[in-house]
Amino acid sequence: MLHAPDAQTRVNDFVLKLANVNGTGSASANALVLKSIFRMGVPVVGKNYFPSNIQGLPTWYEIRVTRAGYAARSGHVDIMVAMNAETYARDLKEVSPGGYLLYDSTWPRPALLKREDVALFGVPLARLCNETFEGVRARILLKNIMCAGVLAALLDIDLDIMRTLLGETYASKKALLDANVRALEMGHAYARAHLPCPLPLKVAPLPGELSRTAGHIMIDGNTAAALGCLYAGATVGAWYPITPSTSLMDAFRSLCEQWRVDPETGRRDFVVVQAEDELAAIGAVIGASWNGARAFTPTSGPGISLMNEFIGLAYYAEVPAVIFDIQRVGPSTGMPTRTQQCDLLLAAYASHGDTRHVLLFPADPQECFYMAVAAFDLAERLQTPVFVMSDLDIGMNDWMCPMLEWDESYRPDRGKMLTLEEIESLDKFHRYVDLDGDGIPYRTLPGIHPKGAYFTRGSGHTQFGAYTEDAAEYQQVVDRLKRKFETAKTLVPQAVFRGCDGRDAAIVSLGSCDGAVCEALDVLARRGIHLDYMRVRAFPFGPEVEEFLATHARIFVVEQNRDAQLRSLLILETAVDKRKLRSILHYSGLPISSSSIVDGVLAELDTLAPVRSAVL
Amino acid sequence: MSFIAKPRIDHPGLPKNALGLTRRDYEGSMSTLCAGCGHDSVTAAIVEAVWGLAIRPEQVAKLSGIGCSSKTTAYFVGGGHGFNAVHGRMPSIATGAIAANRDLYYIGVSGDGDTLSIGFGQFAHAIRRNIDMLYIIENNGVYGLTKGQFSASADIGSQAKRGEVNLQPPVDPVLTALTLGCTFVARSFSGDKQQLVPLIQAGLQHRGFALIDVLSPCVTFNDHEGSTKSWRYVRENYEEVVHADYVAAAREITVDYAAGEATEVRLHDGGRIVLRKLDASYDPTHRGRALNYLREKLRQGEHVTGLIYIDQKSPEFHEVNNTSDMPINRIPYERLTPGAKGLAKILSRYR
């Protein structure tokens, strides 16, 4: 019998990491552990680090139990489940001093590495499964569930909740349910008999009033974005499969099959086009939007690269389009299953010529939902492409967020789209004339009235839509487009602020950095370092962004790319003095951790002694 | 290039179609192509065909890519919306537009560069999806706007204006379309309005992707001795294998055909295509035999024209998708959203 080292009791505050081989069915067991803790009322974060592969390569799942409700990685591992011999050495190395490691002791492993400051627990999972279950595949899959049972005993996870969850998963498959429950209980019983259960690191339920997860859901950003598309009234989705955006269209399609199919006739109120490539996907979106449907495409960086020419057309010809960029590590093919925020500049200025685009920066699945809806309204209001700049971390990981709500009074903002009656009452329709002074012209749909007909073109055109090579006529149109971009500043979601008490120093960040920044702010505050915080939520930047930048002397710009793209965008598009902006960059491909921000701020303060005094 | 606004001259004696509209109502802006360009004849044939079918101008959506041919969508049916897309990518715009509104007539005009080089992939996949549109290639074997480079449809041995001889084999759009499963495949010649106008009408009424490859000589860069796409060469070397006449549902056949000479294909709109076979052995409903026949004639240096193949049975894009009859761009928002209660139901599994 091993004894727990003298770790502090860390109830509801620790990190569990599971190292597996991909293709062995570990995902469902990981989800079972995550969801069980969530149902106990304790906030959790789940992050999946998986290979661009179907079977045989290393994969990790990290579960952070966080009573404070932080949304980011902490950067530490307290208990490792090392099920992959290939990565055993590095997995052991990653465990924090005083932590634990669980391994499969079926096979004698005399040469296993050890650490004096880590407690090793062996459980003969494979042997137990082989003795109990039939079939190679079942044994492999159930080994993971048995392991979940061991963890339930070690961490004091409620076994009844786990049984209930299995019941929900296998509601219509009795035999599978029985086998899973049996594996779970065997693992639990074995651990109770042979290991020091529970560990000082454990989950304590927060029932009823105490619950920190009541009123919340666990959902991934791609599903939430797909829900947003459904609720925005999108009817055409066109895409080319690409990690990590694929699950967005999968979710949209399955939602539509549930809600948009006539139960009697089977007729569908939606079209999903799996295009031959990303060029065709964005082409179909533009064609559908031009024809009055709400249309979108989910993609990732390589797809945006391919779409550039069409994006320029939509900008210049003023056709709405909604593009979800679920960012992954670049350049080129990069690391398709790792996360980054590396497409900011690419998207902001996509396509040749003078172009600028509207970008939205969701921080979590909740914002993916609401910003998806906003993206369709903005695209139609502004008659231009709108990008929702999500990333792999938001898109594919399960996040705890408040229950999504829907305002029944919502109706799509179709923007300045003329009705049949309005067209009939006109003497003559001119497509690109700025009647209202906001840079936004009026549009008509095909099929309504011959007086509304116009010619959509990417070639030089006059404000009446006619072909031109005349300098003044060309400039009149592109100058108006610039005015339209000014109008966009007043329509996009505003930045959000935290702790703005007139301090001198601040953090500016965006998107999925938010959880890590918020936690880092708390950690720094405990060390006596207090910083203001602004999270930008859209490009172009509104006046509130300008003001924040102007009123802070030292600004740390936190983002997940190598080249400080948000910082570049701020320098290019605001009046900020670039010497004020110090970068804290994280671009390893793993989601940013709070500790990397704390370390970054401390390091910067060390190199900037005068600033430190200003901050403290 | 002309910047002159096209004058509109309506003569009271102009014939009217069933909607009371004259051919003038189906014209567009002034062509800026070279005088004598074959493409202008195709434009005139489209005007004639759409007028003859009495389609309301706003029911026509005109789509094109980039190039001389793609400019022509501005020159016909000014009362319909036009979309001049990027080079070679009109089929994807068409796919989206058709997805959004299944009720309009879609006319795509492209060229041999736009379709067979930069747009080859999109062309192939539009055929595969069998989107309901008429797709006309104005095929002249040459890049006009960039002044005379060979296109992918230039024949081996064909000579450029400056004397260069093409050594690469051509991509034949008709053979390609037949191979890809295209459901309406025709070839015509811009100088033969008698053949082209009814083909356009049949193509517009066909349910699915209708391709007409129109040999349309470039008078400026490819109309010389040694070119196989010159007026003279095409006129001397084209053979009509099946002549198609479109007959609307309400109309009776007024032309007399000799017994055994004509066969009919019924269209989904109730109209008919009456086919007059000029080669008795030819069967335009047999894909394999059509392919063999074409290959044999190509070897002899002949352009087979007419309605080469038709398949009225294969489902088009919306039938495959089982889309609602109401165009989805007109479905009221209330029908599209599950509402707040629906959201709570959807999210229950995420608790």
Interface residues (C-beta under 8 A of the other chain):
Chain A: R39 E168 I217 M218 I219 T223 L227 L230 Y231 G233 T235 V236 A238 L255 W259 R260 D262 G266 R267 R268 D269 F270 V271 V273 A275 E276 D277 L279 A280 A281 I282 G283 A284 V285 I286 G287 A288 S289 W290 N291 G292 A293 A295 E309 F310 L313 M403 L404 E405 W406 D407 E408 R411 P412 T444 L445 P446 G447 I448 H449 P450 K451 G452 A453 Y454 F455 T456 R457 G458 S459 A466 Y467
Chain B: S29 R56 P57 E58 Q59 A61 L63 T73 A74 G78 G79 G80 H81 G82 F83 N84 A85 V86 R89 P91 S92 I93 A94 T95 G96 A97 I98 A99 A100 N101 D103 L104 G121 Q122 A124 H125 R129 H318 N321 N322 T323 S324 D325 I328 N329 R330 I331 Y333 R335 L336 T337 P338 G339 A340 G342 L343 I346 L347 R349 Y350 R351
